[in-house]
Amino acid sequence: MRGGGAMDIVAATEHDLLAVERLYRDVADEMNGAPHDVWWDFGVHPTHEGLLEAAHSGNLFVATAQAPEEQLVDDGPECEAGRPVAGLGCKPSVLGAFVLDARQGADYSLASWLVDAPSGRVAVIHLLAVAPGARGRGVGRALLRAAVREARSRGAWSLRLDVFDNNAPAISAYRRAGFADLGIFDIEVGGGLRHPSHLMELDLRETDEKR
């Protein structure tokens, strides 16, 4: 997939996990105690095992900045520390990520979904995140567009997600992207925790990719 703003959005491999995990740790640290805190605690939610499974299943997607391959080197101790190696740049850090699969939490049954779709025609976005240093560059919009394209390619009629009721920036972004807000429900959000959350849906049969 090709995103906007000179970025690539592709299915992640196991090789990408170090950078993806760093992304989620950074986002969790940045949100900790903020009004939009979504209680992410790496190792509890999300976890290495969950991300590894998503990568192996082709369900983990990452956004990276485009750069000439010959100017880049693989991650290593120097890249981990943010230092160039022999005058070359490190392969770009992950700008954002998301998981797309068909897993609907048990509490999704609480919503009156607008699309009467069998489970095999439903796709669900999880863990959509943008690196703190990449905010304001259209990464979130590009990730959503990529999720819509991928869900359509899998034959989904409905794209669903949940978002904490205090995460106003994300709620606004999803509404702008055309998601219908089905209301606030007390749902299980990972790690055995529950939180009031919006359940939202995009009807893939009617929307187009130009949003």
C-alpha positions as CSV (number, residue, x, y, z in Angstrom):
1,M,0.0,0.0,0.0
2,R,1.1,3.5,-0.6
3,G,0.1,6.2,1.8
4,G,0.1,10.0,1.5
5,G,3.0,12.2,2.4
6,A,5.8,9.9,1.0
7,M,5.1,7.0,3.3
8,D,4.6,3.3,2.7
9,I,2.1,1.2,4.6
10,V,2.8,-2.5,4.3
11,A,2.1,-5.7,6.2
12,A,4.7,-6.0,8.9
13,T,7.1,-8.9,9.3
14,E,8.8,-10.3,12.4
15,H,11.8,-8.2,11.5
16,D,9.7,-5.1,12.1
17,L,8.6,-6.1,15.6
18,L,11.4,-4.2,17.5
19,A,10.4,-0.9,15.9
20,V,6.7,-1.6,16.3
21,E,7.0,-2.4,19.9
22,R,9.1,0.8,20.4
23,L,6.2,2.7,18.8
24,Y,3.6,1.3,21.2
25,R,5.9,1.9,24.2
26,D,6.4,5.5,23.1
27,V,2.7,6.1,22.5
28,A,1.8,4.6,25.9
29,D,4.4,6.8,27.6
30,E,3.1,9.9,25.8
31,M,-0.5,9.2,26.7
32,N,0.1,8.2,30.3
33,G,-1.9,10.5,32.6
34,A,-3.1,12.6,29.6
35,P,-6.8,13.4,29.1
36,H,-6.8,11.0,26.2
37,D,-5.0,8.1,28.0
38,V,-6.2,4.8,26.7
39,W,-4.4,2.7,29.4
40,W,-1.9,1.0,27.1
41,D,0.8,-0.8,29.1
42,F,3.1,-2.8,26.8
43,G,3.3,-6.3,28.0
44,V,-0.2,-6.2,29.3
45,H,-1.9,-4.6,26.3
46,P,-0.5,-4.7,23.7
47,T,1.9,-7.7,24.1
48,H,4.9,-9.0,22.1
49,E,3.0,-12.3,21.7
50,G,-0.1,-10.6,20.3
51,L,1.9,-8.5,17.8
52,L,4.0,-11.5,16.8
53,E,0.8,-13.5,16.1
54,A,-0.7,-10.5,14.1
55,A,2.5,-10.3,12.0
56,H,2.6,-14.0,11.3
57,S,-1.1,-13.8,10.3
58,G,-0.6,-10.9,7.9
59,N,-2.8,-8.7,10.1
60,L,-0.2,-6.2,11.5
61,F,0.5,-3.1,9.2
62,V,3.1,-0.4,9.6
63,A,3.7,3.0,8.1
64,T,7.3,4.0,7.3
65,A,8.8,7.0,5.6
66,Q,10.0,6.4,2.1
67,A,13.7,6.7,1.5
68,P,16.2,5.3,-1.1
69,E,17.0,1.8,0.0
70,E,20.7,2.2,-0.8
71,Q,20.9,5.0,1.8
72,L,19.6,2.8,4.6
73,V,21.0,0.1,6.9
74,D,19.2,-2.4,9.1
75,D,18.4,-1.7,12.7
76,G,21.4,-2.4,15.0
77,P,23.0,-1.0,18.1
78,E,23.9,2.2,16.3
79,C,20.4,2.6,14.8
80,E,18.8,1.8,18.1
81,A,20.7,4.8,19.5
82,G,19.7,6.9,16.6
83,R,23.2,7.3,15.2
84,P,24.0,7.0,11.5
85,V,26.4,4.2,10.5
86,A,29.3,5.0,8.2
87,G,27.5,8.0,6.9
88,L,24.4,6.1,6.0
89,G,20.9,6.6,7.6
90,C,19.1,4.0,9.6
91,K,16.0,2.3,8.1
92,P,13.1,4.6,9.0
93,S,11.4,4.2,12.2
94,V,7.7,3.1,12.2
95,L,5.5,6.2,11.9
96,G,2.3,4.3,12.8
97,A,0.7,0.9,12.9
98,F,-2.6,-1.0,13.2
99,V,-3.9,-4.5,13.4
100,L,-6.8,-5.6,11.1
101,D,-8.6,-8.8,11.7
102,A,-12.1,-10.2,12.2
103,R,-12.0,-10.4,16.0
104,Q,-14.9,-8.7,17.6
105,G,-14.9,-8.6,21.4
106,A,-17.8,-10.2,23.2
107,D,-19.1,-6.7,24.1
108,Y,-19.5,-5.8,20.5
109,S,-22.8,-7.6,20.7
110,L,-24.1,-4.7,22.7
111,A,-24.2,-2.4,19.7
112,S,-27.0,-2.3,17.1
113,W,-24.7,-2.4,14.1
114,L,-25.9,-0.6,11.0
115,V,-24.6,-3.2,8.6
116,D,-26.2,-6.6,9.1
117,A,-23.1,-8.6,8.2
118,P,-22.1,-12.1,9.0
119,S,-18.9,-12.5,11.0
120,G,-17.0,-13.4,7.8
121,R,-17.9,-10.0,6.3
122,V,-16.7,-7.9,9.3
123,A,-13.2,-6.5,9.7
124,V,-12.0,-4.8,13.0
125,I,-9.3,-2.3,13.5
126,H,-7.2,-2.7,16.7
127,L,-4.3,-0.7,18.2
128,L,-4.2,2.1,15.6
129,A,-1.4,4.4,16.7
130,V,0.7,7.2,15.4
131,A,4.2,7.9,16.7
132,P,4.3,11.0,18.9
133,G,7.0,12.5,16.6
134,A,4.9,11.9,13.5
135,R,1.8,13.7,14.5
136,G,0.3,16.3,12.2
137,R,1.7,14.6,9.0
138,G,-1.4,12.8,7.9
139,V,-0.2,9.4,9.2
140,G,-3.4,8.6,11.0
141,R,-5.5,9.4,7.9
142,A,-3.2,7.3,5.7
143,L,-3.5,4.4,8.2
144,L,-7.3,4.6,8.1
145,R,-7.4,4.7,4.3
146,A,-5.1,1.6,4.2
147,A,-7.3,-0.2,6.7
148,V,-10.3,0.5,4.5
149,R,-8.6,-0.7,1.4
150,E,-7.4,-3.9,3.1
151,A,-10.8,-4.6,4.6
152,R,-12.4,-4.2,1.2
153,S,-9.8,-6.5,-0.3
154,R,-10.8,-9.2,2.2
155,G,-14.4,-8.9,1.2
156,A,-15.6,-7.1,4.4
157,W,-18.9,-5.2,4.3
158,S,-18.4,-3.5,7.7
159,L,-15.3,-2.0,9.3
160,R,-15.6,-1.7,13.1
161,L,-13.6,-0.5,16.1
162,D,-13.8,0.7,19.7
163,V,-12.3,3.8,21.2
164,F,-12.2,5.1,24.8
165,D,-14.8,7.7,25.5
166,N,-12.1,10.1,26.7
167,N,-10.0,9.9,23.5
168,A,-11.6,12.9,21.8
169,P,-9.0,13.3,19.1
170,A,-9.4,9.8,17.9
171,I,-13.2,9.9,18.1
172,S,-13.2,13.1,16.0
173,A,-10.8,11.6,13.4
174,Y,-13.0,8.5,13.0
175,R,-16.1,10.6,12.6
176,R,-14.4,12.7,9.9
177,A,-13.5,9.5,8.1
178,G,-17.1,8.5,7.9
179,F,-17.5,6.1,10.8
180,A,-20.9,6.0,12.4
181,D,-20.9,6.3,16.2
182,L,-23.1,3.6,17.7
183,G,-22.8,4.9,21.2
184,I,-20.9,4.4,24.4
185,F,-20.7,0.9,26.0
186,D,-18.8,-0.5,29.0
187,I,-16.5,-3.0,27.3
188,E,-13.5,-5.2,28.0
189,V,-10.4,-3.4,26.6
190,G,-7.6,-5.8,27.3
191,G,-5.7,-7.0,30.3
192,G,-9.0,-7.8,32.1
193,L,-9.8,-4.1,32.2
194,R,-13.1,-2.5,31.3
195,H,-13.8,1.1,30.1
196,P,-16.6,3.1,28.6
197,S,-15.9,3.1,24.9
198,H,-17.5,4.2,21.6
199,L,-18.3,1.4,19.2
200,M,-18.0,2.8,15.7
201,E,-18.6,1.4,12.2
202,L,-17.9,2.2,8.6
203,D,-20.2,0.8,5.9
204,L,-17.7,-0.4,3.3
205,R,-20.5,-1.0,0.8
206,E,-21.3,2.7,0.4
207,T,-18.1,4.6,1.1
208,D,-15.3,5.4,-1.3
209,E,-11.5,5.9,-0.7
210,K,-11.5,9.6,-1.4
211,R,-12.6,10.6,2.1
